[in-house]
């Protein structure tokens, strides 16, 4: 069961208030009780001193009789104060001393006694009076009832408890109202968040009027919405691109099959049709495999099976694999630099092959491709440069997007489905690297990086050919050598 934050906070405030009221009330109760007891002892002490003087000067039987009358007159009708005198001589007796259980005693000779016959507790002061003339030594006891103090304390305790309860209830109600008022921005934030839907993805939470505590939460939520909106947009674009890419081979398959079924065909015609269909099936399989690979990369999959290798050796192996496409396009490639890195050899070779095939397809016969390997701090950069028409900066930003084809640099959509550079980007990210594209002075450079090995000794050539300027220099020297 979900509980209201306002109710929970109000209840917590009420409990805190009740605790504070209880502590303060207990302190006041103890202070008041101590003060009342102190005043009662002072009052009892004053009465005891008066009675002591009277008894002390009662040196004859006549004066003792008068003293007894005065003591009787000093005793109130409710017997809240009592006097008693005892001695060895029965004549000098007065009253009955209070006897019972001592509840509490003080060093000054005071004691609180609960009478044996019942009744209110009495505060007793006992004084020893020495003999004077004909009067023998006596013991004077003055007792005062604790009932007024007890009634005062009970009334004060009841009033304090009632006020604490009422105060706690008032705090509960007021804190609930104040909390609801304070949580109004949160309710407004909730309404704004509930209004976000797939049809209204651009809506964001208004953070201008939010308090500081909620502003960070709203900004984080808006950031999450931005990321979700971008992911949703990429998903929509991806789905549309996939549908477009798969529609072409499916349309070709349907068309060729319909033509083949319009009339009887020879075995050779059917063989040719099946071979053409097989090519389209291979194209569809390549698209599906690439999409599955990119989907795994999007889920944060990292490259496994890493081995420390010479990247120059791996690129050389890829160039050897692409020897036939290079010869058919009548272009050649040169490799510059070297570095050690821990990579998945299969994925690294795939990324290099994609960049090289991209360069081959956009080179004119007789052009040269430059592959430069250079270490940059904790990464190794592999750059493939080829001559070509300048690429606009707006196009460079999207060249590594899925199914993206620049109108100028990528017109061969029949042979490629626009996932090659996207796969290069995914492989670089799986190796904790990045991708980049650069176009300047008639040279287009596509590069990706991978994390470098922790310890490596690079050859001087690798350090001398680092960065885009080195790639351009290498390409220039390559062209000069070719011209010579």
N, C-alpha and C positions, 0 to 999 in steps of 0.2 A: 504494500500500500504506500503510495507516494504521499509524503507530508509536505505541507506548505512551508516554504522558507520563512515567510512572515510569522506563521504560528510558532515554528520552532525557535526563531529568534526572540519572539515575545515571551515564550515560556522560559527560555534561558535567562532573559533579562529579569523576569519575575522571580526566578529561583535565586539569581544573584542578589536582587533587591531584598528578598526574604532573608537570605543569609546575612546580608549587611545589617538589616533591621534587627535580626536575632542577636548578632554580636553586639551591636550598639545597645539594644535593650537589656541584654544580660549585664553589660558593663554598668549601665545606669541603675539597674536593679541592685547590683552588688554595692555600688557607691551609696545609693539611698539607704540600704539596710545598714551599712557601716555607719553612716552619719546618724541615723535614728538611734542606733545602739549607743553611739558616742554621746548624743544629747541626753538619752535616758540615764546613762551613767553620770553625766554631769549634774542632771537634776537630782538623781539619787544621792550624789555626793553632797550637794548643797543641803538636802534634807537631813542627811546623816550628821553633818557638822552642827546643824541647829539642835538636833536631838542630843548630840553628844554634849554640847555646852549645857543644856538643860539638865541632863542626868549628872554631869560632872559636878554641878553646883548644888545638887540635892543632897546636902550633907546631914540633914536632920529628917526625922520621920515626917515632920510638918511640911518641909520643902519637898520631900519625895511624893507626898500626897498631891501637892500642887503640880508637881511635874507630871504625875500620871494623868491628871485632868487635862493638862496642856497637850500631852501626847494623844489623848483621846480626841480632843478638839481638832488636832492637826490631821487626824485620820479622816479621809473623805468617806461619804456614805456608800459609794460603790466599792469601798475597800480596795481601790487600786493602789493605795500606799498603806503599808502596815508597819507597826513598830512593835518590837518585843525586847524585853530586858530579862536576863536571867543571871542569878548569882547563887552563892552558897546559902545566903540568908533568904528564906522564903518570903520575907516581908518586902524585899526589894525585887520582886518578880512583877513583870508586866507582860500581858499578851502571851501568845503562843508562837514560838519560833516556827518558821516554814521548814518542813522536812520533805525530802523527796529525792529524786534522781537528778544529779548534776548533769545538765545538757552541755554547758559550755562554761569555761572559767577564764578569767583574765589575771594577769600578774598583779594588778593593783588590789587584789582581794575581792573582786566582784565575781559572781557566779550566777549563771542562769539555771534555775531549778524547776523541774517539772514536779508539782506537788503530788504526794503519795495518794491523797484522796481525790485526785482529779482536779480539773479546772485549768485556768490559763497559767502559762509559765510565768515565773516571777524572777526579777532581777534582784539579787540580794547583796547587801554590803554588811559585813560583820566587823564591829569595832570593839576593842578591849579597852575599858575605862578603869583606871587604877582606883584604889580606895581613897576616900577623902573624908577626914573627920570620922563621923559615926557610920558613914556608908562604906560597906565592904566593896571590894573590886567586883565589877559587873561586866557583862558582855551585851553590847547593844547590837540588835539586828534590824536593819531597815530594808524593807522589801517593796518593790514597785512592780505593778503588773505590766507584762509585755503585750497585753491584748491590744492597746491602741496602735503600737508599732506593727503588730501582726496584721491588724485590719488594714492599716495604711499600705503595707506591703502587698497584701492580697489585692486590694483595689488597684494599686499601681501596676501589679503584674497583669491583672485582667485587662486594664486599659492599654497597657503596652502591647499585649498579645493582640488585642482587637485592632489597635492602630497599625501594628505590623502587618496583620492580615489585610486590612483595608489598603494600606500603602502598597503592598505587593499586588493586590488586585488592580489598583490604579496604575501601577507600573505596567502590569500585563496588558491592560486595555490601551494605555497611551503608547507603549512600545509597539503594539500590534499596528496601531494607526500610523505611527511614525515609520515603522518598517515597511508597511505597504506604500507609503509615500516615497520612501527611499528606494524601493524596488520598482518604482514606476518606469525608470529607464530600462530595466531588464525586461519588463512586460512589453514595452515598445520594441525592444530589440527582438523579442520572441515573435511579435507580430510581423516585423520586417523579414525575419528569417523564414517564417512560414509562407511568406508571399513568393519566395524564390521557387521557381519551377522550371522544367525543361523548356517551356515556351517563353520564359522570362529570365534567361540565364544572365542577362546583363545587369540585373538589379543587384545593388550592393547595400550593405547596412550603413545607415547614416551615423557616422562617428563624431559629428561636430558637437552635439549636445550631450554626449555621454560623459559620465564621470571617468576619472583616471583608471579606476579598477576595471571598468567594463570596456574602456577604449582599447586596451591591449587585446582583450578577447575578441572584440568586434574586428579589429584589424587582422588578427589571425584568421578569423572566420572569412573575412573578405579575401585574404590571401588564398585560403583553401578554395573559395569559390572561383577565384581567378585561375587557379591550377585546374580545377575540375572543368571550368568553361573551356580552357585551352585543350584539355584532354578530350572533352566531348566534341569540340570542333575538329580536332585531329582525327577522332574516330569517325565522325561523319564524312570528313574528306577522304579518309582511308577507305571507308566502305564504298563511297562513290567511285574512287579510283579503282578499287578492286573489281567492282561491278563493270566498270568501263573496260578494264584490261581483260577480264574474262569473257566479256561479251564479244570481243573481236574474234578470238579463236573459236568460240562456240558458234558464232554466225558463219564463219568460214566452214566449219565442220558440217553445219546444217545445209549450207548452200551446196557444197560438194556432194554431200550424200543425196540431196534432192536431184541434182543433175545426173548423178550416177543411176538413180532409179527411174529416170524418165524413159529410158529405152534399154534394150539389151546391150551389154558392154562385153568387150572381149576381156580375156584374162589379163592382158597387159594394161588395158584401161583401168580395170578394177585394182590391179596392183599399184598403178600410179596414184589412184584415188586414195587407197589405203596408206600409201607412203606419205602422201600429203597430209592426210588426217593424223598420221603418227607424229609428224612434225608439230602439228598444232597441239597434240596431246603432250608432247615433250615441253612445249612452251607453257602450257597450263600447269604441268607438274613443276616446272621451274618457278613459276609465279607462286604457287601454293607453298613450295618448300621455302622460298625466300620469305613469304609472309609468316610462316611458322617460326622461322629463325628470328625474325624481327619481333614477333610476339614474345618469344622467350627472353630476348634482350630487354624488352620493355618491362618485364617482370623483375629486372635486376639481376639476371643471371650473369655470373662472372666466368671468365675463361678458366678452364681447368686443364690439367695435364701440362703445366708450364715447364719449359726447359730453358736453360740458359744457352743461347746460341749466338752465332755471329749473324747479324741481320744482313750484312752484305752477301753472305753465303746463301741465305734464304731468298733474297731478291734475285741473285744470280740463278738460282734453281728455277724461280718463276719465269725469268727471261728465257731460260732454256725451254721451258714448257710452252712459251708463247712464240717460239721461233717461227713456226709456220704463219701465224697471223702477221707477224712483223714482216716476213718476206712477201706475203701477199699484198700488204699495204705499201711495200717498198720503203719502209722506214727502219731506222736502226736506233739502238739505245745504248747509253753508256752509264756506268755505275760509278759514283763518287762517294768516298767515305765509308766508314764502318763503325759499329758500336755493338756492345754486348747487351742483351736484354733477355728477360724471362718471358717467353711468349708461348702460346699454343701454335705450333708450327702450321697446322692445317688452316686455322683461322687467319694467321698472319699472311700465309700465302694467298688465301682467298682475297684479302683486302688489297694486297699488292697487285694481284691479277686484275681486280676490278678497276683500279686506278690506271694500270697499264692499258687495259682494253679501252678505257675511256679516252686515253691519250691517242691510241692507235686510230680509233674511229674518227678523231677530229684532226688528224695530221694529213697533210698533202704528201703525195709521193716525193720521196727524197728528203723529207724532214727528219729531224733527229729528236729523240726523247732523252731527257736527262733525269736520272734517278739519283737523289742526294740523300745520304744518311748522315745525320749530325746529332750529337748529344746536346741537349739544352737543359742544364741543371739536372733535375731528377727524371727527365723524360728523354726519349730518343725520337727524333722526328724523321719520318720518311716522306720525301717530297718528290712528286713526279711532275716535271715541267715539259711543256710542248709548245711549239709555235701555234698561233691561232688568232682569230679575230678577238678584239677586246670584249670583255664581258662586263656588263653594267653592274655597279655595286648592288643594286636592288635584286639582280638575278643571282649574284654571288651568295647572298644571304640564304637562298632557298635551294642551292644546288644539291645539298645533302638531305633534302626532304624527300619523302617517299613519293614516287610516281611524278616527280617534278621534271619537266622538260623545258628547257629554255628554247624559245623559238629559233634563236640563231645557232646556238651551240649543240642542240640536240634535236635533230629533225628525223633521225632514223628510228622512229618509234616502232617500226615493224620488227626490227631486230632486237630491240631492248624494251623492257617494260618499266624502266624508271626506278629500279630498286638497287642498282649497283652501288651508287654512292651512299645511299641510306644504309646499306649493309656495311660499307667501310666505316661509317660513323658508329654503328652498333658494335663492330669489332673493336674499334678504338676505345669506346666506353667500357667494354668488357675487360680491357687491359688498362683501365684507369687513365685513358688518354683522351685526346680531343682531335678535332678535324679543322681544317681551314682551307680556304680557296683564295687565290691571289691572281690578279690579272694586271700586268703592266708591261709596257714596251714590247707589245706583241708576243709576250710569253704568258701562258696560263699555267698556274701551278696549283696542283691539288695535293694536300698533305694530310697525314694522320700521325699521331704519336702514340707511343706505348711507354709504360713505366720502365725506366732503365734498371739494369742490374745494380746491386748495392756496391759492388767492387768491380772495377774494370779498368783496364789500361787501353786507352784508345790510341790508334795510330795517329801520327801527326797529320796525315791527310784528312782524317775525320774532323779534327779541331780546326783545320784551315778552311773547311767547306761547311760552315754552319750558317743557318738562317737563309732567308729568301735572297738577299744580295749574293751570297755564295752560290745559290742555285742559278741565278741569272748569269753570274760569272762563268760557272761551269758550262752552262748552255752556250754562252758566247764563245768560249774556248773550243767547245765541241764543233760549233758551226765553222769557226776559223780553220780548225784542223781539216774539216771536210772540204772546205773550199780549196785549201792548199793541195 
